[in-house]
Amino acid sequence: MRHGVIAGRAALLVALWGFLPAAPARAQGTQPLRKVELVRLLGSRAMSKAQVASLVRRNCVTFRPSERDRADLRAAGADDALFTAIDQCLRARAASRPTAPPSAAAPAPPPPVAPAPRPMVPAPPLRIVASQEIAALAGTEAAVPVQVYRGAVPQPNVEVILRGASAVPGGLTRDPVAITDQRGVATFRILAGTTPGTYRLTAALPSSGAATLIAFVTTPVTRPTAPAAPPPPFVPAEALTQFIRGAGQHGTVGSTIGPVVLEVRDTTGATLAGQPVTFTASAGAVTPPTGETDATGTVRVRVTLPERAGPVVITANVGTFSRTATLYADPGPPHDLVVERGRAAVAGPVSVRSRDTVVLRVVARDAYGNRTTLDDFTATTSGRAIGLVSAAAADSQGLVTLEPRRSGVGEVQVSGSGLRAHVPVAVMLPDAPRPWALGARSAWLGSNDPWIKLSNLTGISGADFTLFGRRSFPGAVGFSLSLVGGGGSLSADRTTGGTVSVALLEGYGRAELALLPRGQVSPVVSLGAGGYRLKSDDDGRTVYHTNAFWSGGVGLDVAVSPRVTLEVRAERQWMRDTNVGHVATFWPLGAGVRVAF
């Protein structure tokens, strides 16, 4: 606490320096120095301590320092030589004063009362200030400065050691020691070693134990790059160099156009002669590919356009930058008429296998295959197999719409832009739909609990065979009606044991819908209703029912040929009888065939 009070008073005295006349001005006269002026001279370091002591011997001071004053002066940097100078000047000044003669009348003054001794205030501890990180190239020497303070006052003549410096690979063999100067600064010269990395250094005071950490970072040495060649006295200016002629030209594919002129100027705006320039093209060729600017600062080239129509970019490389110009290769004159179906060119006859209309696209192309303008387009057909619906030209292409009429061979003739083309057409139409068909189907069917509602039977199973006539309707694609008749031989299991033969007769109408009528394989759904008779061979004593039933099912039609179709069906037949209700539900699984005629 006492040490903090002294440091605070010293700091307060130093803060008062700005409100007092400059000490050097008084130091030039012979006026005694006040305490604040003396503290200011010590703290500002405008004079060395020896000079301050010499000034005190010459001018002396205005105060007799107490223990508290001595503590403040020592905190400001005073040494023993200064205190000796103060004591000597005060003794000399006291010895030179005349003493008054004794007076009988005057009573002798009382002896002075000695002031009570003040407790000594300890000086603040020493502390070290340094950079937290020092960087250097591996293999070089690095300077590591640190500064020692007591409170806010730098401390000279203090020994500092830098621990950890000898641990750097390829560095010092022992930790260095340095002494602070008048500014309290100690500078260590250490080797950065041979291995890049981060090393921990500690600056410490052997006398007090104060220390601070420093991160020493060594980085690899990079090879110096060769110095860049000095720029020429005149260099091309990117902003002032440009194509002044020939950009935007159009030409026919495969032709040579030009000239294309590039002008090069320097940074002063003057044309630059003798400047090398190289040229490249995105397609085609540039002649010459390299050159130098002439006396007017220009270089001229010609461009051979490619065979493919489209933009061509010419790039001129000048020094460190480039300039571009765009030219255009246009299609040449019409050379051929190309007929396309879909996205492919027609090669050979056009094959037609359905009654749908056919659209052909006609384009004109030049000798290199580029699409070009189509003029005066017309189209005609020959033969009875194909008919012309329409022929029109739009967007430099002709569209021809054809209608197949019958199986056979025909031809389409197209013309435009002075050219003609002939395309044969082979038509093979599918057979006309045949609305009538006859068929037969065989199925296994059965019923058991819970599908059978007869109390004297536990199950019925067997096979049946049906014949049907079928009529399809072209206006309702995939829809047909059938009349079905058939019979079956079943076996019924009695609840009392044993079996009995049962005869089944059916006659009903059925409606079917093919979901993919033009496919080779089509799913089918069906719905029907009709009458039945179910009678056992014991003259109907065990089973005898006759009434109506309905059926529903799904299946597949497989077209074997234009006339023959295989059928596969899975159905449900729900039998009922008057006063009985539900008799039984049969589940026929069958296959058959039908023939159209």
C-alpha positions, 0 to 999 in steps of 0.5 A, a space after each residue: 500500500 505504501 509503495 502504491 501511494 508513492 507511485 501515485 504521488 509521483 504520477 501526480 507530480 508528473 501530471 502537473 508538469 503541463 501546468 508549470 513553466 518549463 524547467 529548462 527555462 528556469 534552469 538557464 537562470 540561477 533561481 533555486 528549483 522547486 520540487 515539482 520542477 525537479 521531478 519534471 526534469 527527471 521525468 522528461 529526460 531533457 537532461 541527464 541525471 548528472 546534469 540535473 545534479 550539477 544544476 542543483 549544485 549551482 542553483 540549489 532547491 527551494 525546499 528541504 526534502 522530507 522522507 516523503 519528498 525523497 521517496 517521490 524523487 526516487 520514484 521519478 528517477 533520482 539517484 544517490 548523486 542527486 540527493 548528495 547534491 541537494 544535501 550539499 547545497 542546503 548545508 552550504 546555504 545554511 552556513 552562508 546565512 549570518 547569525 543574529 547577535 544574542 539579545 539579553 531582552 529577547 528570550 531564547 527561542 524554544 528548541 525546535 520540535 523534531 518532526 515525527 518520522 514518516 514511514 518509508 513507502 516502498 518503490 513499485 515493483 519492476 515489470 517487463 514490457 515486450 511484443 507478444 510475437 516476433 517474426 523472422 526468416 529462418 537462418 537470419 538474425 532477429 532483434 528482440 527488444 524489451 523494456 523495464 519499468 518501475 511503475 510508469 518510469 523506465 529503469 536503466 542498468 537492469 539485467 534481463 535474461 532471454 530464456 528459451 533462445 538456446 532451444 531454437 534449432 541452429 540458434 544460440 548455444 546459451 540464453 543471452 543476457 542484456 542490460 537496459 539503457 537510459 530508456 529502460 530498453 534491452 535489445 537481444 540479438 538472437 539467431 532464427 535457426 534453421 527449422 521454421 516453427 514457433 518457439 516460446 521465449 521468456 524475458 525475465 529479471 533475475 533480480 526480481 523474478 518478473 517475466 513476460 512471454 514472447 512467441 518467436 515465429 521463424 518462417 522459411 526463406 523463399 528464393 528471390 525472384 529474378 527482377 522484372 525487366 524494366 519496361 520499355 520507354 513506351 508501352 502499349 496502352 490497353 485503353 487506347 489500343 483497338 481495332 479501327 477497321 474490319 470488325 463486324 464484317 460478313 462473308 460467305 463461309 470458306 471465303 477470305 475477307 479483310 483487311 482487319 486493322 488494329 491500331 496500337 497507341 502508347 500511354 501518351 496517346 501516340 501511335 506505337 511503331 514496331 510493336 509485335 502483335 500475334 493474332 488467333 481466330 476462334 475458327 478459320 485462319 488469320 493471315 499473317 498470324 504475327 506482325 509488327 505495327 508500321 510507322 502509323 502504329 497499325 497492323 493489317 491482317 486478312 481472315 479466311 472464314 471457316 466452313 461452319 456458319 456463325 460468329 468468328 472472334 479474332 483476338 490480337 495479343 499486344 504485350 500483356 493484354 489482348 483486343 478482340 473483334 467479331 466477324 460473321 461467316 454467312 451460309 453460302 448459296 443453296 446447294 441441296 434440298 434435304 428432307 427430314 422426318 422428325 430430327 433425322 434426314 430421310 435416306 431412302 423411301 419413307 416408310 408409313 405403317 399407320 393411317 396417321 398423317 406424316 409431316 416432312 420438313 424440307 430445308 436448303 443447305 449450302 455446299 458445307 451443310 449450313 442451312 440457308 434460305 429456302 425460296 419459292 417452295 412447292 410440293 406435289 405427290 404421285 401415286 394413289 398410296 399417298 395424298 398431299 394435305 398441305 405444303 407451306 414454307 416458314 422460317 426458311 423451311 418447308 413443311 409437307 403434310 401427307 395422308 396415307 390412303 392405301 398400301 402401296 408406293 408413292 412419291 413426293 416431289 419438292 422444289 425450292 431455291 431452284 433445286 428439286 428433290 424426290 422422296 419415295 414413300 412406301 405405305 403398308 397400312 394395317 388391316 381394316 378392323 373386323 367387327 365380328 368374332 367367334 370364340 371359345 373359352 374353357 375355365 375351372 371354377 369352384 366355390 366353398 365357404 363362405 361363398 356357398 350358401 347351400 346348407 347341404 353342401 360344403 363345396 362345389 368345383 369343376 370345369 365348364 366350356 363356353 362358346 361366344 359371339 363377339 361384336 366390336 364397335 369402331 366408333 367406341 374404340 376397345 368396346 365390345 358385346 358378346 353373347 355367351 352360352 356354355 355348360 359345365 360338369 361340377 362335383 359337390 361335397 355333401 355335408 353328410 359325406 360323399 359327393 354328387 355330380 352337378 350339371 351347370 348350364 349358362 346363357 348370358 350377355 357380356 360387355 368388355 372394354 380393352 384398355 389398350 385396344 391397339 396394343 399387342 397386349 391389352 388389359 380388359 375389364 368385363 361385366 355381364 348378366 344372364 340365367 343359369 341352371 344348377 342340377 345334381 344327377 340325383 334328379 335334383 334332390 341334392 341341388 336344383 336351382 335356376 334363376 339369374 346371375 351376374 358376372 364381372 371380371 378382368 383379364 388380358 387380350 394377346 394379339 397373335 395376328 391381326 385376326 387371332 387373339 388369345 384371352 385370359 380371364 378371371 371372373 366372379 359369378 354371383 348366383 341367386 334363386 327366388 325365395 332363397 337369395 344368394 345360392 353360391 359365388 363361382 370364381 372361374 379362371 379361364 383361357 380361350 381364343 377368338 377369331 375375327 372375320 
